[in-house]
Amino acid sequence: MNMRSTRSMVTFSNPFTLPGYPGDLPAGDYEVLVEEELLQGLSFEAYRRTATYMTVRGKGAHAGRSELRLTTEIDLTQALRRDADTSETNNQSEAALSPQEDRT
């Protein structure tokens, strides 16, 4: 069975959660590892995703350590979408503030 791995980076602007893991994860850059297997018997090359992992840095007593957390493409996409929605809401809130009038 032929396998391949792809690494990429994602950025969260706000603390976020992933299903199956307690507590919030801090905003920041996270490495994502996607493992795929080659589909056999096709007349063209195609791969099927078999696993998606995100590298999470430890905090507190586990500072300096990192772990690969199994997640799904859907859960990761939804977390990124929630992060973008939160950032957009925060930006609109700040933009909606009107400047104070000069009272002289």
C-alpha positions in Angstrom: 0.0 0.0 0.0 1.5 3.3 -1.1 1.1 6.2 1.5 1.9 9.8 1.4 1.9 12.6 4.0 1.3 16.3 3.4 2.1 19.0 6.0 0.6 22.4 6.0 0.1 25.3 8.5 -3.2 26.8 9.7 -3.6 29.9 11.8 -6.2 30.6 14.4 -6.7 34.2 15.4 -8.8 33.3 18.4 -8.8 30.5 21.0 -10.7 27.5 19.6 -12.0 24.0 20.4 -11.8 20.7 18.6 -14.4 18.0 19.3 -13.1 15.2 21.5 -10.6 17.4 23.4 -11.3 19.3 26.6 -10.7 23.0 26.9 -9.7 25.8 24.5 -6.6 25.7 22.4 -4.8 29.1 22.2 -4.7 31.2 19.1 -1.7 30.7 16.9 -0.1 28.7 14.1 -0.6 24.9 14.0 0.9 22.3 11.8 -1.5 19.9 10.1 -0.4 16.5 8.9 -2.6 14.6 6.4 -2.0 11.0 5.6 -3.4 9.5 2.4 -3.3 6.1 0.7 -3.0 5.4 -3.0 -6.2 3.9 -4.5 -5.3 0.7 -6.4 -6.7 -0.4 -9.7 -7.6 2.9 -11.2 -6.3 4.1 -14.6 -5.2 7.4 -12.9 -3.5 8.2 -9.7 -5.8 9.0 -6.8 -5.5 9.1 -3.1 -7.9 8.7 -0.2 -7.4 10.6 3.1 -6.9 8.1 5.9 -6.1 10.5 8.8 -5.8 14.2 9.7 -3.6 15.3 12.7 -2.9 18.6 14.2 0.3 19.3 16.2 -0.6 20.9 19.6 2.0 22.4 21.9 1.7 21.5 25.6 1.2 24.1 28.3 1.7 24.3 32.0 3.5 21.1 33.2 3.7 19.9 29.6 5.3 23.1 28.2 7.9 22.3 25.6 6.1 19.1 24.5 3.9 18.7 21.5 1.5 16.0 20.5 -0.3 15.0 17.3 -4.1 15.2 17.9 -6.3 13.1 15.6 -9.0 15.2 14.1 -11.1 15.1 10.9 -11.1 17.4 7.9 -14.6 18.4 8.7 -13.9 19.3 12.4 -10.8 21.3 11.4 -12.7 23.2 8.6 -15.5 24.0 11.0 -13.0 25.3 13.7 -11.4 27.5 11.1 -14.8 28.8 9.9 -15.8 29.6 13.5 -12.5 31.4 14.0 -13.0 33.5 10.8 -16.6 34.3 11.9 -15.4 35.4 15.3 -12.7 37.6 13.8 -15.1 39.1 11.4 -17.6 39.8 14.2 -14.9 41.4 16.3 -13.7 43.6 13.4 -17.3 44.8 12.7 -17.8 45.6 16.3 -14.7 47.7 16.4 -15.7 49.4 13.2 -19.2 50.2 14.5 -17.7 52.3 17.4 -18.2 55.9 16.7 -15.5 58.4 17.6 -16.0 60.6 20.5 -17.2 64.1 19.7 -14.8 67.0 20.5 -16.5 69.0 23.3 -14.7 72.3 23.5 
